[in-house]
Amino acid sequence: DSKAGLGSRVDRHEHIGKGLLSLETFRLVVNDARFADLPGLLETPKSDDLHEDIENLRVLRSLIQT
């Protein structure tokens, strides 16, 4: 997710669903067959124990439609 708007020329990341992109945006991405076989990357704020990654992955996985 993004802390800054499109065209701001600022590269600041936010936790999934907490920034300017909607959860619907992520729902569309995680359910798009064109991305099914591609690896993903969480470029979100992190602490030393990486507990935020667990939550961000939980949110993303909850958006997957079967």
mmCIF file of the N, C-alpha and C atoms, coordinates in Angstrom:
data_MODEL
# 
_entry.id   MODEL 
# 
loop_
_atom_site.group_PDB 
_atom_site.id 
_atom_site.type_symbol 
_atom_site.label_atom_id 
_atom_site.label_alt_id 
_atom_site.label_comp_id 
_atom_site.label_asym_id 
_atom_site.label_entity_id 
_atom_site.label_seq_id 
_atom_site.pdbx_PDB_ins_code 
_atom_site.Cartn_x 
_atom_site.Cartn_y 
_atom_site.Cartn_z 
_atom_site.occupancy 
_atom_site.B_iso_or_equiv 
_atom_site.pdbx_formal_charge 
_atom_site.auth_seq_id 
_atom_site.auth_comp_id 
_atom_site.auth_asym_id 
_atom_site.auth_atom_id 
_atom_site.pdbx_PDB_model_num 
ATOM 1   N N  . ASP A 1 1  ? 0.853   -1.170  0.000   1.00 0.00 ? 1  ASP A N  1 
ATOM 2   C CA . ASP A 1 1  ? 0.000   0.000   0.000   1.00 0.00 ? 1  ASP A CA 1 
ATOM 3   C C  . ASP A 1 1  ? 0.901   1.236   0.000   1.00 0.00 ? 1  ASP A C  1 
ATOM 4   N N  . SER A 1 2  ? 0.323   2.384   -0.188  1.00 0.00 ? 2  SER A N  1 
ATOM 5   C CA . SER A 1 2  ? 1.110   3.600   -0.363  1.00 0.00 ? 2  SER A CA 1 
ATOM 6   C C  . SER A 1 2  ? 0.661   4.697   0.595   1.00 0.00 ? 2  SER A C  1 
ATOM 7   N N  . LYS A 1 3  ? 1.631   5.393   1.167   1.00 0.00 ? 3  LYS A N  1 
ATOM 8   C CA . LYS A 1 3  ? 1.332   6.544   2.017   1.00 0.00 ? 3  LYS A CA 1 
ATOM 9   C C  . LYS A 1 3  ? 1.113   7.805   1.189   1.00 0.00 ? 3  LYS A C  1 
ATOM 10  N N  . ALA A 1 4  ? 1.663   7.839   -0.021  1.00 0.00 ? 4  ALA A N  1 
ATOM 11  C CA . ALA A 1 4  ? 1.585   9.035   -0.864  1.00 0.00 ? 4  ALA A CA 1 
ATOM 12  C C  . ALA A 1 4  ? 0.794   8.743   -2.132  1.00 0.00 ? 4  ALA A C  1 
ATOM 13  N N  . GLY A 1 5  ? 0.172   9.755   -2.675  1.00 0.00 ? 5  GLY A N  1 
ATOM 14  C CA . GLY A 1 5  ? -0.659  9.607   -3.850  1.00 0.00 ? 5  GLY A CA 1 
ATOM 15  C C  . GLY A 1 5  ? 0.122   9.484   -5.150  1.00 0.00 ? 5  GLY A C  1 
ATOM 16  N N  . LEU A 1 6  ? -0.553  9.032   -6.166  1.00 0.00 ? 6  LEU A N  1 
ATOM 17  C CA . LEU A 1 6  ? 0.020   8.886   -7.501  1.00 0.00 ? 6  LEU A CA 1 
ATOM 18  C C  . LEU A 1 6  ? 0.572   10.225  -7.980  1.00 0.00 ? 6  LEU A C  1 
ATOM 19  N N  . GLY A 1 7  ? 1.775   10.197  -8.506  1.00 0.00 ? 7  GLY A N  1 
ATOM 20  C CA . GLY A 1 7  ? 2.404   11.405  -9.021  1.00 0.00 ? 7  GLY A CA 1 
ATOM 21  C C  . GLY A 1 7  ? 3.107   12.238  -7.965  1.00 0.00 ? 7  GLY A C  1 
ATOM 22  N N  . SER A 1 8  ? 3.116   11.779  -6.723  1.00 0.00 ? 8  SER A N  1 
ATOM 23  C CA . SER A 1 8  ? 3.729   12.561  -5.641  1.00 0.00 ? 8  SER A CA 1 
ATOM 24  C C  . SER A 1 8  ? 5.256   12.500  -5.662  1.00 0.00 ? 8  SER A C  1 
ATOM 25  N N  . ARG A 1 9  ? 5.791   11.531  -6.412  1.00 0.00 ? 9  ARG A N  1 
ATOM 26  C CA . ARG A 1 9  ? 7.233   11.312  -6.480  1.00 0.00 ? 9  ARG A CA 1 
ATOM 27  C C  . ARG A 1 9  ? 7.809   10.961  -5.111  1.00 0.00 ? 9  ARG A C  1 
ATOM 28  N N  . VAL A 1 10 ? 6.970   10.350  -4.261  1.00 0.00 ? 10 VAL A N  1 
ATOM 29  C CA . VAL A 1 10 ? 7.368   9.906   -2.932  1.00 0.00 ? 10 VAL A CA 1 
ATOM 30  C C  . VAL A 1 10 ? 7.149   8.403   -2.860  1.00 0.00 ? 10 VAL A C  1 
ATOM 31  N N  . ASP A 1 11 ? 8.169   7.663   -2.434  1.00 0.00 ? 11 ASP A N  1 
ATOM 32  C CA . ASP A 1 11 ? 8.086   6.205   -2.350  1.00 0.00 ? 11 ASP A CA 1 
ATOM 33  C C  . ASP A 1 11 ? 8.010   5.802   -0.882  1.00 0.00 ? 11 ASP A C  1 
ATOM 34  N N  . ARG A 1 12 ? 6.806   5.907   -0.303  1.00 0.00 ? 12 ARG A N  1 
ATOM 35  C CA . ARG A 1 12 ? 6.594   5.550   1.095   1.00 0.00 ? 12 ARG A CA 1 
ATOM 36  C C  . ARG A 1 12 ? 5.527   4.469   1.172   1.00 0.00 ? 12 ARG A C  1 
ATOM 37  N N  . HIS A 1 13 ? 5.859   3.384   1.826   1.00 0.00 ? 13 HIS A N  1 
ATOM 38  C CA . HIS A 1 13 ? 4.975   2.231   1.875   1.00 0.00 ? 13 HIS A CA 1 
ATOM 39  C C  . HIS A 1 13 ? 4.157   2.217   3.159   1.00 0.00 ? 13 HIS A C  1 
ATOM 40  N N  . GLU A 1 14 ? 3.024   1.531   3.103   1.00 0.00 ? 14 GLU A N  1 
ATOM 41  C CA . GLU A 1 14 ? 2.121   1.396   4.240   1.00 0.00 ? 14 GLU A CA 1 
ATOM 42  C C  . GLU A 1 14 ? 1.682   -0.059  4.316   1.00 0.00 ? 14 GLU A C  1 
ATOM 43  N N  . HIS A 1 15 ? 1.130   -0.454  5.437   1.00 0.00 ? 15 HIS A N  1 
ATOM 44  C CA . HIS A 1 15 ? 0.622   -1.816  5.587   1.00 0.00 ? 15 HIS A CA 1 
ATOM 45  C C  . HIS A 1 15 ? -0.587  -2.020  4.668   1.00 0.00 ? 15 HIS A C  1 
ATOM 46  N N  . ILE A 1 16 ? -0.800  -3.259  4.248   1.00 0.00 ? 16 ILE A N  1 
ATOM 47  C CA . ILE A 1 16 ? -1.883  -3.593  3.320   1.00 0.00 ? 16 ILE A CA 1 
ATOM 48  C C  . ILE A 1 16 ? -3.222  -3.161  3.911   1.00 0.00 ? 16 ILE A C  1 
ATOM 49  N N  . GLY A 1 17 ? -3.934  -2.335  3.146   1.00 0.00 ? 17 GLY A N  1 
ATOM 50  C CA . GLY A 1 17 ? -5.241  -1.853  3.572   1.00 0.00 ? 17 GLY A CA 1 
ATOM 51  C C  . GLY A 1 17 ? -5.210  -0.617  4.439   1.00 0.00 ? 17 GLY A C  1 
ATOM 52  N N  . LYS A 1 18 ? -4.039  -0.118  4.768   1.00 0.00 ? 18 LYS A N  1 
ATOM 53  C CA . LYS A 1 18 ? -3.921  1.060   5.637   1.00 0.00 ? 18 LYS A CA 1 
ATOM 54  C C  . LYS A 1 18 ? -3.513  2.317   4.878   1.00 0.00 ? 18 LYS A C  1 
ATOM 55  N N  . GLY A 1 19 ? -3.240  2.181   3.590   1.00 0.00 ? 19 GLY A N  1 
ATOM 56  C CA . GLY A 1 19 ? -2.786  3.324   2.801   1.00 0.00 ? 19 GLY A CA 1 
ATOM 57  C C  . GLY A 1 19 ? -3.847  3.830   1.844   1.00 0.00 ? 19 GLY A C  1 
ATOM 58  N N  . LEU A 1 20 ? -3.397  4.460   0.783   1.00 0.00 ? 20 LEU A N  1 
ATOM 59  C CA . LEU A 1 20 ? -4.302  5.090   -0.177  1.00 0.00 ? 20 LEU A CA 1 
ATOM 60  C C  . LEU A 1 20 ? -4.944  4.101   -1.149  1.00 0.00 ? 20 LEU A C  1 
ATOM 61  N N  . LEU A 1 21 ? -4.340  2.928   -1.314  1.00 0.00 ? 21 LEU A N  1 
ATOM 62  C CA . LEU A 1 21 ? -4.949  1.914   -2.185  1.00 0.00 ? 21 LEU A CA 1 
ATOM 63  C C  . LEU A 1 21 ? -6.031  1.189   -1.394  1.00 0.00 ? 21 LEU A C  1 
ATOM 64  N N  . SER A 1 22 ? -7.093  0.844   -2.035  1.00 0.00 ? 22 SER A N  1 
ATOM 65  C CA . SER A 1 22 ? -8.168  0.144   -1.331  1.00 0.00 ? 22 SER A CA 1 
ATOM 66  C C  . SER A 1 22 ? -7.882  -1.350  -1.257  1.00 0.00 ? 22 SER A C  1 
ATOM 67  N N  . LEU A 1 23 ? -8.539  -2.032  -0.321  1.00 0.00 ? 23 LEU A N  1 
ATOM 68  C CA . LEU A 1 23 ? -8.427  -3.488  -0.273  1.00 0.00 ? 23 LEU A CA 1 
ATOM 69  C C  . LEU A 1 23 ? -8.929  -4.102  -1.569  1.00 0.00 ? 23 LEU A C  1 
ATOM 70  N N  . GLU A 1 24 ? -9.860  -3.433  -2.233  1.00 0.00 ? 24 GLU A N  1 
ATOM 71  C CA . GLU A 1 24 ? -10.363 -3.935  -3.513  1.00 0.00 ? 24 GLU A CA 1 
ATOM 72  C C  . GLU A 1 24 ? -9.239  -3.995  -4.548  1.00 0.00 ? 24 GLU A C  1 
ATOM 73  N N  . THR A 1 25 ? -8.330  -3.043  -4.509  1.00 0.00 ? 25 THR A N  1 
ATOM 74  C CA . THR A 1 25 ? -7.180  -3.061  -5.419  1.00 0.00 ? 25 THR A CA 1 
ATOM 75  C C  . THR A 1 25 ? -6.367  -4.327  -5.209  1.00 0.00 ? 25 THR A C  1 
ATOM 76  N N  . PHE A 1 26 ? -6.097  -4.647  -3.959  1.00 0.00 ? 26 PHE A N  1 
ATOM 77  C CA . PHE A 1 26 ? -5.329  -5.856  -3.653  1.00 0.00 ? 26 PHE A CA 1 
ATOM 78  C C  . PHE A 1 26 ? -6.127  -7.115  -3.970  1.00 0.00 ? 26 PHE A C  1 
ATOM 79  N N  . ARG A 1 27 ? -7.442  -7.074  -3.770  1.00 0.00 ? 27 ARG A N  1 
ATOM 80  C CA . ARG A 1 27 ? -8.294  -8.220  -4.115  1.00 0.00 ? 27 ARG A CA 1 
ATOM 81  C C  . ARG A 1 27 ? -8.182  -8.518  -5.619  1.00 0.00 ? 27 ARG A C  1 
ATOM 82  N N  . LEU A 1 28 ? -8.186  -7.483  -6.422  1.00 0.00 ? 28 LEU A N  1 
ATOM 83  C CA . LEU A 1 28 ? -8.069  -7.660  -7.873  1.00 0.00 ? 28 LEU A CA 1 
ATOM 84  C C  . LEU A 1 28 ? -6.714  -8.264  -8.239  1.00 0.00 ? 28 LEU A C  1 
ATOM 85  N N  . VAL A 1 29 ? -5.661  -7.805  -7.591  1.00 0.00 ? 29 VAL A N  1 
ATOM 86  C CA . VAL A 1 29 ? -4.312  -8.301  -7.911  1.00 0.00 ? 29 VAL A CA 1 
ATOM 87  C C  . VAL A 1 29 ? -4.152  -9.760  -7.498  1.00 0.00 ? 29 VAL A C  1 
ATOM 88  N N  . VAL A 1 30 ? -4.533  -10.109 -6.266  1.00 0.00 ? 30 VAL A N  1 
ATOM 89  C CA . VAL A 1 30 ? -4.302  -11.487 -5.798  1.00 0.00 ? 30 VAL A CA 1 
ATOM 90  C C  . VAL A 1 30 ? -5.200  -12.497 -6.497  1.00 0.00 ? 30 VAL A C  1 
ATOM 91  N N  . ASN A 1 31 ? -6.245  -12.037 -7.178  1.00 0.00 ? 31 ASN A N  1 
ATOM 92  C CA . ASN A 1 31 ? -7.133  -12.945 -7.890  1.00 0.00 ? 31 ASN A CA 1 
ATOM 93  C C  . ASN A 1 31 ? -6.966  -12.898 -9.401  1.00 0.00 ? 31 ASN A C  1 
ATOM 94  N N  . ASP A 1 32 ? -5.995  -12.147 -9.871  1.00 0.00 ? 32 ASP A N  1 
ATOM 95  C CA . ASP A 1 32 ? -5.746  -12.036 -11.308 1.00 0.00 ? 32 ASP A CA 1 
ATOM 96  C C  . ASP A 1 32 ? -4.858  -13.200 -11.752 1.00 0.00 ? 32 ASP A C  1 
ATOM 97  N N  . ALA A 1 33 ? -5.355  -14.024 -12.645 1.00 0.00 ? 33 ALA A N  1 
ATOM 98  C CA . ALA A 1 33 ? -4.641  -15.225 -13.098 1.00 0.00 ? 33 ALA A CA 1 
ATOM 99  C C  . ALA A 1 33 ? -3.280  -14.898 -13.707 1.00 0.00 ? 33 ALA A C  1 
ATOM 100 N N  . ARG A 1 34 ? -3.102  -13.698 -14.227 1.00 0.00 ? 34 ARG A N  1 
ATOM 101 C CA . ARG A 1 34 ? -1.821  -13.335 -14.834 1.00 0.00 ? 34 ARG A CA 1 
ATOM 102 C C  . ARG A 1 34 ? -0.684  -13.302 -13.806 1.00 0.00 ? 34 ARG A C  1 
ATOM 103 N N  . PHE A 1 35 ? -1.017  -13.186 -12.534 1.00 0.00 ? 35 PHE A N  1 
ATOM 104 C CA . PHE A 1 35 ? -0.007  -13.126 -11.484 1.00 0.00 ? 35 PHE A CA 1 
ATOM 105 C C  . PHE A 1 35 ? 0.128   -14.436 -10.712 1.00 0.00 ? 35 PHE A C  1 
ATOM 106 N N  . ALA A 1 36 ? -0.638  -15.439 -11.086 1.00 0.00 ? 36 ALA A N  1 
ATOM 107 C CA . ALA A 1 36 ? -0.720  -16.683 -10.311 1.00 0.00 ? 36 ALA A CA 1 
ATOM 108 C C  . ALA A 1 36 ? 0.621   -17.375 -10.106 1.00 0.00 ? 36 ALA A C  1 
ATOM 109 N N  . ASP A 1 37 ? 1.484   -17.365 -11.084 1.00 0.00 ? 37 ASP A N  1 
ATOM 110 C CA . ASP A 1 37 ? 2.750   -18.086 -10.985 1.00 0.00 ? 37 ASP A CA 1 
ATOM 111 C C  . ASP A 1 37 ? 3.946   -17.175 -10.707 1.00 0.00 ? 37 ASP A C  1 
ATOM 112 N N  . LEU A 1 38 ? 3.670   -15.937 -10.350 1.00 0.00 ? 38 LEU A N  1 
ATOM 113 C CA . LEU A 1 38 ? 4.755   -14.996 -10.064 1.00 0.00 ? 38 LEU A CA 1 
ATOM 114 C C  . LEU A 1 38 ? 4.969   -14.872 -8.559  1.00 0.00 ? 38 LEU A C  1 
ATOM 115 N N  . PRO A 1 39 ? 6.218   -14.723 -8.131  1.00 0.00 ? 39 PRO A N  1 
ATOM 116 C CA . PRO A 1 39 ? 6.470   -14.522 -6.700  1.00 0.00 ? 39 PRO A CA 1 
ATOM 117 C C  . PRO A 1 39 ? 5.995   -13.139 -6.275  1.00 0.00 ? 39 PRO A C  1 
ATOM 118 N N  . GLY A 1 40 ? 5.704   -13.003 -5.008  1.00 0.00 ? 40 GLY A N  1 
ATOM 119 C CA . GLY A 1 40 ? 5.290   -11.719 -4.465  1.00 0.00 ? 40 GLY A CA 1 
ATOM 120 C C  . GLY A 1 40 ? 6.362   -11.162 -3.547  1.00 0.00 ? 40 GLY A C  1 
ATOM 121 N N  . LEU A 1 41 ? 6.228   -9.901  -3.206  1.00 0.00 ? 41 LEU A N  1 
ATOM 122 C CA . LEU A 1 41 ? 7.178   -9.233  -2.340  1.00 0.00 ? 41 LEU A CA 1 
ATOM 123 C C  . LEU A 1 41 ? 6.409   -8.260  -1.459  1.00 0.00 ? 41 LEU A C  1 
ATOM 124 N N  . LEU A 1 42 ? 6.609   -8.342  -0.161  1.00 0.00 ? 42 LEU A N  1 
ATOM 125 C CA . LEU A 1 42 ? 5.986   -7.388  0.758   1.00 0.00 ? 42 LEU A CA 1 
ATOM 126 C C  . LEU A 1 42 ? 6.963   -6.252  1.017   1.00 0.00 ? 42 LEU A C  1 
ATOM 127 N N  . GLU A 1 43 ? 6.667   -5.112  0.459   1.00 0.00 ? 43 GLU A N  1 
ATOM 128 C CA . GLU A 1 43 ? 7.493   -3.930  0.673   1.00 0.00 ? 43 GLU A CA 1 
ATOM 129 C C  . GLU A 1 43 ? 6.703   -2.999  1.587   1.00 0.00 ? 43 GLU A C  1 
ATOM 130 N N  . THR A 1 44 ? 6.618   -3.414  2.850   1.00 0.00 ? 44 THR A N  1 
ATOM 131 C CA . THR A 1 44 ? 5.838   -2.700  3.860   1.00 0.00 ? 44 THR A CA 1 
ATOM 132 C C  . THR A 1 44 ? 6.728   -2.404  5.058   1.00 0.00 ? 44 THR A C  1 
ATOM 133 N N  . PRO A 1 45 ? 6.309   -1.473  5.933   1.00 0.00 ? 45 PRO A N  1 
ATOM 134 C CA . PRO A 1 45 ? 7.119   -1.184  7.128   1.00 0.00 ? 45 PRO A CA 1 
ATOM 135 C C  . PRO A 1 45 ? 7.299   -2.441  7.981   1.00 0.00 ? 45 PRO A C  1 
ATOM 136 N N  . LYS A 1 46 ? 8.489   -2.585  8.564   1.00 0.00 ? 46 LYS A N  1 
ATOM 137 C CA . LYS A 1 46 ? 8.798   -3.782  9.349   1.00 0.00 ? 46 LYS A CA 1 
ATOM 138 C C  . LYS A 1 46 ? 9.540   -3.429  10.633  1.00 0.00 ? 46 LYS A C  1 
ATOM 139 N N  . SER A 1 47 ? 9.260   -4.207  11.663  1.00 0.00 ? 47 SER A N  1 
ATOM 140 C CA . SER A 1 47 ? 10.053  -4.125  12.893  1.00 0.00 ? 47 SER A CA 1 
ATOM 141 C C  . SER A 1 47 ? 11.042  -5.288  12.880  1.00 0.00 ? 47 SER A C  1 
ATOM 142 N N  . ASP A 1 48 ? 11.872  -5.375  13.904  1.00 0.00 ? 48 ASP A N  1 
ATOM 143 C CA . ASP A 1 48 ? 12.904  -6.414  13.942  1.00 0.00 ? 48 ASP A CA 1 
ATOM 144 C C  . ASP A 1 48 ? 12.334  -7.831  13.922  1.00 0.00 ? 48 ASP A C  1 
ATOM 145 N N  . ASP A 1 49 ? 11.174  -8.046  14.550  1.00 0.00 ? 49 ASP A N  1 
ATOM 146 C CA . ASP A 1 49 ? 10.616  -9.408  14.600  1.00 0.00 ? 49 ASP A CA 1 
ATOM 147 C C  . ASP A 1 49 ? 9.716   -9.743  13.411  1.00 0.00 ? 49 ASP A C  1 
ATOM 148 N N  . LEU A 1 50 ? 9.515   -8.799  12.511  1.00 0.00 ? 50 LEU A N  1 
ATOM 149 C CA . LEU A 1 50 ? 8.739   -8.987  11.274  1.00 0.00 ? 50 LEU A CA 1 
ATOM 150 C C  . LEU A 1 50 ? 7.293   -9.403  11.511  1.00 0.00 ? 50 LEU A C  1 
ATOM 151 N N  . HIS A 1 51 ? 6.730   -9.118  12.684  1.00 0.00 ? 51 HIS A N  1 
ATOM 152 C CA . HIS A 1 51 ? 5.340   -9.518  12.950  1.00 0.00 ? 51 HIS A CA 1 
ATOM 153 C C  . HIS A 1 51 ? 4.349   -8.850  11.991  1.00 0.00 ? 51 HIS A C  1 
ATOM 154 N N  . GLU A 1 52 ? 4.727   -7.722  11.431  1.00 0.00 ? 52 GLU A N  1 
ATOM 155 C CA . GLU A 1 52 ? 3.853   -7.040  10.474  1.00 0.00 ? 52 GLU A CA 1 
ATOM 156 C C  . GLU A 1 52 ? 3.654   -7.870  9.202   1.00 0.00 ? 52 GLU A C  1 
ATOM 157 N N  . ASP A 1 53 ? 4.680   -8.608  8.812   1.00 0.00 ? 53 ASP A N  1 
ATOM 158 C CA . ASP A 1 53 ? 4.547   -9.460  7.624   1.00 0.00 ? 53 ASP A CA 1 
ATOM 159 C C  . ASP A 1 53 ? 3.468   -10.515 7.823   1.00 0.00 ? 53 ASP A C  1 
ATOM 160 N N  . ILE A 1 54 ? 3.383   -11.060 9.021   1.00 0.00 ? 54 ILE A N  1 
ATOM 161 C CA . ILE A 1 54 ? 2.345   -12.064 9.310   1.00 0.00 ? 54 ILE A CA 1 
ATOM 162 C C  . ILE A 1 54 ? 0.959   -11.455 9.115   1.00 0.00 ? 54 ILE A C  1 
ATOM 163 N N  . GLU A 1 55 ? 0.755   -10.258 9.621   1.00 0.00 ? 55 GLU A N  1 
ATOM 164 C CA . GLU A 1 55 ? -0.547  -9.596  9.483   1.00 0.00 ? 55 GLU A CA 1 
ATOM 165 C C  . GLU A 1 55 ? -0.823  -9.213  8.033   1.00 0.00 ? 55 GLU A C  1 
ATOM 166 N N  . ASN A 1 56 ? 0.174   -8.655  7.341   1.00 0.00 ? 56 ASN A N  1 
ATOM 167 C CA . ASN A 1 56 ? -0.025  -8.270  5.942   1.00 0.00 ? 56 ASN A CA 1 
ATOM 168 C C  . ASN A 1 56 ? -0.338  -9.481  5.072   1.00 0.00 ? 56 ASN A C  1 
ATOM 169 N N  . LEU A 1 57 ? 0.337   -10.592 5.321   1.00 0.00 ? 57 LEU A N  1 
ATOM 170 C CA . LEU A 1 57 ? 0.042   -11.820 4.574   1.00 0.00 ? 57 LEU A CA 1 
ATOM 171 C C  . LEU A 1 57 ? -1.353  -12.347 4.903   1.00 0.00 ? 57 LEU A C  1 
ATOM 172 N N  . ARG A 1 58 ? -1.758  -12.231 6.170   1.00 0.00 ? 58 ARG A N  1 
ATOM 173 C CA . ARG A 1 58 ? -3.112  -12.657 6.552   1.00 0.00 ? 58 ARG A CA 1 
ATOM 174 C C  . ARG A 1 58 ? -4.161  -11.855 5.785   1.00 0.00 ? 58 ARG A C  1 
ATOM 175 N N  . VAL A 1 59 ? -3.947  -10.556 5.693   1.00 0.00 ? 59 VAL A N  1 
ATOM 176 C CA . VAL A 1 59 ? -4.888  -9.705  4.957   1.00 0.00 ? 59 VAL A CA 1 
ATOM 177 C C  . VAL A 1 59 ? -4.925  -10.103 3.491   1.00 0.00 ? 59 VAL A C  1 
ATOM 178 N N  . LEU A 1 60 ? -3.773  -10.258 2.874   1.00 0.00 ? 60 LEU A N  1 
ATOM 179 C CA . LEU A 1 60 ? -3.727  -10.628 1.458   1.00 0.00 ? 60 LEU A CA 1 
ATOM 180 C C  . LEU A 1 60 ? -4.389  -11.987 1.211   1.00 0.00 ? 60 LEU A C  1 
ATOM 181 N N  . ARG A 1 61 ? -4.084  -12.959 2.062   1.00 0.00 ? 61 ARG A N  1 
ATOM 182 C CA . ARG A 1 61 ? -4.683  -14.292 1.891   1.00 0.00 ? 61 ARG A CA 1 
ATOM 183 C C  . ARG A 1 61 ? -6.189  -14.259 2.086   1.00 0.00 ? 61 ARG A C  1 
ATOM 184 N N  . SER A 1 62 ? -6.683  -13.376 2.935   1.00 0.00 ? 62 SER A N  1 
ATOM 185 C CA . SER A 1 62 ? -8.134  -13.280 3.154   1.00 0.00 ? 62 SER A CA 1 
ATOM 186 C C  . SER A 1 62 ? -8.865  -12.736 1.929   1.00 0.00 ? 62 SER A C  1 
ATOM 187 N N  . LEU A 1 63 ? -8.140  -12.119 1.029   1.00 0.00 ? 63 LEU A N  1 
ATOM 188 C CA . LEU A 1 63 ? -8.739  -11.544 -0.180  1.00 0.00 ? 63 LEU A CA 1 
ATOM 189 C C  . LEU A 1 63 ? -8.825  -12.529 -1.333  1.00 0.00 ? 63 LEU A C  1 
ATOM 190 N N  . ILE A 1 64 ? -8.160  -13.672 -1.188  1.00 0.00 ? 64 ILE A N  1 
ATOM 191 C CA . ILE A 1 64 ? -8.159  -14.676 -2.263  1.00 0.00 ? 64 ILE A CA 1 
ATOM 192 C C  . ILE A 1 64 ? -9.516  -15.332 -2.361  1.00 0.00 ? 64 ILE A C  1 
ATOM 193 N N  . GLN A 1 65 ? -10.059 -15.316 -3.559  1.00 0.00 ? 65 GLN A N  1 
ATOM 194 C CA . GLN A 1 65 ? -11.358 -15.937 -3.814  1.00 0.00 ? 65 GLN A CA 1 
ATOM 195 C C  . GLN A 1 65 ? -11.141 -17.302 -4.453  1.00 0.00 ? 65 GLN A C  1 
ATOM 196 N N  . THR A 1 66 ? -11.786 -18.311 -3.905  1.00 0.00 ? 66 THR A N  1 
ATOM 197 C CA . THR A 1 66 ? -11.610 -19.657 -4.446  1.00 0.00 ? 66 THR A CA 1 
ATOM 198 C C  . THR A 1 66 ? -12.809 -20.084 -5.271  1.00 0.00 ? 66 THR A C  1 
# 
